[in-house]
Amino acid sequence: MMKLSLKAALFSAFIFPGSGYFLVNARFKAYLSLLIVSSGLVIVMMEAVYKAQVIAEKIVSGHISYEISVIREQILVIPGRFDANMIAYASWLVALIWFVGIVDSYRLGRALERQQ
C-alpha cells in the first residue's frame, strides 16, 4: 500500500496543485491553493485566448500568413489584455504554489504517518 505522504505529494504533482492537502486534511491550505492556482491559470488562459482570437482574425482576413514564424512574431507583438509582467507573475505564482504544495503535502503526510 502506498504511503500517505507519497500519495499526497503525487496528488499535488499530477492531479492539481495543492490537491494533496485534501488527503492530509489541510482543507484551508487546499482551498487557498485551489483559489490561487485557478486565478493564475484563468489570467494566463484569458490572455492566450485573446491573442489567439486576434491572430485568427488576422489570418482569416488575409493580413498575415499562417506560417508558424509569422504567428510566433504576432504573439510577441500583439498587445494583450494584461500587462506582460502580470502574466509572468501569475505564471511564477502558479509554479511556486505547485512546488510548495507538493513539498508541504509530503511533509504533512509524513507527520501524520509518524503519529499513527
Contacts in CASP RR format, 6 or more apart in sequence:
PFRMAT RR
TARGET T0000
AUTHOR 0000-0000-0000
METHOD contacts of the structure
MODEL  1
MMKLSLKAALFSAFIFPGSGYFLVNARFKAYLSLLIVSSGLVIVMMEAVY
KAQVIAEKIVSGHISYEISVIREQILVIPGRFDANMIAYASWLVALIWFV
GIVDSYRLGRALERQQ
3 109 0 8 1.000
3 113 0 8 1.000
4 23 0 8 1.000
4 24 0 8 1.000
4 109 0 8 1.000
4 112 0 8 1.000
4 113 0 8 1.000
5 105 0 8 1.000
5 106 0 8 1.000
5 107 0 8 1.000
5 108 0 8 1.000
5 109 0 8 1.000
5 110 0 8 1.000
5 112 0 8 1.000
5 113 0 8 1.000
6 106 0 8 1.000
7 20 0 8 1.000
7 23 0 8 1.000
8 20 0 8 1.000
8 21 0 8 1.000
8 23 0 8 1.000
8 24 0 8 1.000
8 105 0 8 1.000
8 106 0 8 1.000
8 108 0 8 1.000
8 109 0 8 1.000
9 20 0 8 1.000
9 102 0 8 1.000
9 103 0 8 1.000
9 105 0 8 1.000
9 106 0 8 1.000
11 18 0 8 1.000
11 19 0 8 1.000
11 20 0 8 1.000
11 22 0 8 1.000
11 23 0 8 1.000
11 105 0 8 1.000
12 18 0 8 1.000
12 19 0 8 1.000
12 20 0 8 1.000
12 21 0 8 1.000
12 98 0 8 1.000
12 101 0 8 1.000
12 102 0 8 1.000
12 105 0 8 1.000
13 98 0 8 1.000
13 102 0 8 1.000
16 34 0 8 1.000
16 37 0 8 1.000
17 33 0 8 1.000
17 37 0 8 1.000
17 94 0 8 1.000
17 97 0 8 1.000
17 98 0 8 1.000
17 101 0 8 1.000
17 102 0 8 1.000
18 29 0 8 1.000
18 30 0 8 1.000
18 33 0 8 1.000
18 34 0 8 1.000
18 37 0 8 1.000
18 97 0 8 1.000
18 98 0 8 1.000
18 101 0 8 1.000
18 102 0 8 1.000
18 105 0 8 1.000
19 30 0 8 1.000
19 34 0 8 1.000
20 30 0 8 1.000
20 101 0 8 1.000
20 105 0 8 1.000
21 27 0 8 1.000
21 29 0 8 1.000
21 30 0 8 1.000
21 33 0 8 1.000
21 101 0 8 1.000
21 104 0 8 1.000
21 105 0 8 1.000
21 108 0 8 1.000
22 30 0 8 1.000
23 105 0 8 1.000
23 109 0 8 1.000
24 105 0 8 1.000
24 108 0 8 1.000
24 109 0 8 1.000
24 112 0 8 1.000
26 105 0 8 1.000
26 108 0 8 1.000
29 101 0 8 1.000
29 104 0 8 1.000
33 97 0 8 1.000
33 101 0 8 1.000
36 93 0 8 1.000
36 94 0 8 1.000
36 97 0 8 1.000
37 94 0 8 1.000
37 97 0 8 1.000
37 98 0 8 1.000
39 90 0 8 1.000
40 90 0 8 1.000
40 91 0 8 1.000
40 93 0 8 1.000
40 94 0 8 1.000
41 94 0 8 1.000
43 82 0 8 1.000
43 86 0 8 1.000
43 87 0 8 1.000
43 90 0 8 1.000
44 87 0 8 1.000
44 90 0 8 1.000
44 91 0 8 1.000
44 94 0 8 1.000
46 81 0 8 1.000
46 82 0 8 1.000
47 80 0 8 1.000
47 81 0 8 1.000
47 82 0 8 1.000
47 87 0 8 1.000
50 80 0 8 1.000
50 81 0 8 1.000
51 74 0 8 1.000
51 75 0 8 1.000
51 78 0 8 1.000
51 80 0 8 1.000
54 74 0 8 1.000
54 78 0 8 1.000
55 64 0 8 1.000
55 71 0 8 1.000
55 74 0 8 1.000
55 75 0 8 1.000
55 78 0 8 1.000
58 64 0 8 1.000
58 74 0 8 1.000
59 65 0 8 1.000
59 66 0 8 1.000
59 71 0 8 1.000
64 70 0 8 1.000
64 71 0 8 1.000
64 74 0 8 1.000
END
